[in-house]
Structure formats: C-alpha cells, structure tokens
Amino acid sequence: MQSVFSAIHVLILGSVVGVSALSFIGIAFFCVSERTIRRLLFSFVSVSTGVLFGDVFLHIIPELADRGVLRSGAPAILGGVLVSFCIEKFIHWHHCHILPSETHYHPVGVMNLVGDAIHNIVDGVLIAGSFLVDVRVGIATTLAVALHEIPHEISSFALLLFSGFTRTRALLWNALSGTTAILGAVFTIAATGTVEHLSEFLLAFAAGNLLYIAGTDLLPELHKDTHAGRAVLQLALISAGIGLMYALTFVI
C-alpha cells in the first residue's frame, strides 16, 4: 500500500513540476512579434475555456457524484469560486493602490509576480488534490491547468517586459514564480493524511476555482473580439477543448 502511495506522490510532483516548467514558455517568444503572440493567445484562451469547463462538468463533478459527496461538496465548489474572487480582488486592489516609484521596474510587474505565485500555489493544491481522489481525474485536471497556464504565462511574460524587465530577467522571475506550485502540492500531500476527506474537499474546491477562471477571466477576454467570423472560430475552439476532455474519459 505504501508503494502505491509513493507512486502517486511521484506522479503528483512530476505533474506539478511539468506545469511549473511552462513558465519557461517565454523563451519561445524571444524572437516572435507581438502580433504573432496575440494570435496564439486568442487560440489558447478559446481552447482553455472549453478545457476548463469540460474538466469540471465531465470529470470532477461526475467523480464527486460517484463518490456520493456531490451534495456535501457543493459548499466547497462555492468556496472555490469565492476564494478565487478574493485572491483576484486582493491582487487588483494592490495594482490600483501602488504609487509609481523610482525603481527600475514598474510596480505592476512586481505585483504580477506576487499574484502569479499565489495563483500557482493554488494550482499545486488543485493538481495534488485531484490525483489523491483519482489518477484519471488528476491527469485531466493537470491537462486543464496546463492549457490554462500557457496563455497565462505568455501574458505574464509580456507584462513583465512592459514593466521594464529584460527578456532574460522576465523569464527567470516568471520561472521562479512558477515553482510555488510545488509548495502547494507538498502541503496537500502532507495534510491529506491528517485531515479526513481533504482530497474530496480539494476536488470540489478545484471545480469552483476552474469555473471562476473560465467564467470570469477567459470568457470576458473572448468577448472583447466582436468580429462575427472570430466568434465562430472561438466557438469551434471552445468545443474542441470540451471534446478533448470528453475524449479523455475513454483513454484514461
């Protein structure tokens, strides 16, 4: 039994490290134009929206129902939404109330790193909690988080450049921020053995967090583009993301 748990722990840490490594994605854009980056963001945001919704409704909620904890887990889903709201409000509040300084870096870039660190800790908790419930759900959630992180990391890299960071410093600081996901995963692994039903709670919490990201961060970005042709493409890419999550129910 102990060896099974150890294997799961290794799988959790490997998945979290893999997602954290996406913070190095900025290196791929050292020689890419801003126009190309924007086009990539459009596609990734659309697919990510479908993936996040698909993971919640095709994997997480059915898993909670199969375990008979969907009703008791509903408050945790709401808690995931509310906690995500509070974290984002905290970050935005600091963005609005920090005065310009004489430092080389614009404060918004520093606060973006702080916000990313908090966000990545939550990602580590979500991935670890999902694996501890079911390996299949953990794989699907890792994929959902990873696809969401790609446009997020590209945006963070661009914001750090805007804030005065060199490309090398932006890449390194963004990568350092990404490693905080490991802290979230290690905390979850350590706490699971001492807190009863923690994994089910974290899985429900993850559903609320992913719903919040998809509904308040990603969908509004897609609504900024009002071109009819692009709307059709957005719907197609969202559907592709949902389809990918549906396909995973058969292969994992």
SULGIWO-V524924 format. One record per helix or strand. SS is the DSSP state (hx for helix, st for strand). FROM is the first residue (numbers start at 1). LEN is the number of residues. Records with the same first field share a line. If there is no record, write none. Layout:
# SULGIWO-V524924
SS = FROM-LEN, FROM-LEN
This chain:
# SULGIWO-V524924
hx = 2-28, 34-33, 70-28, 107-27, 135-28, 167-12, 180-13, 198-26, 228-24
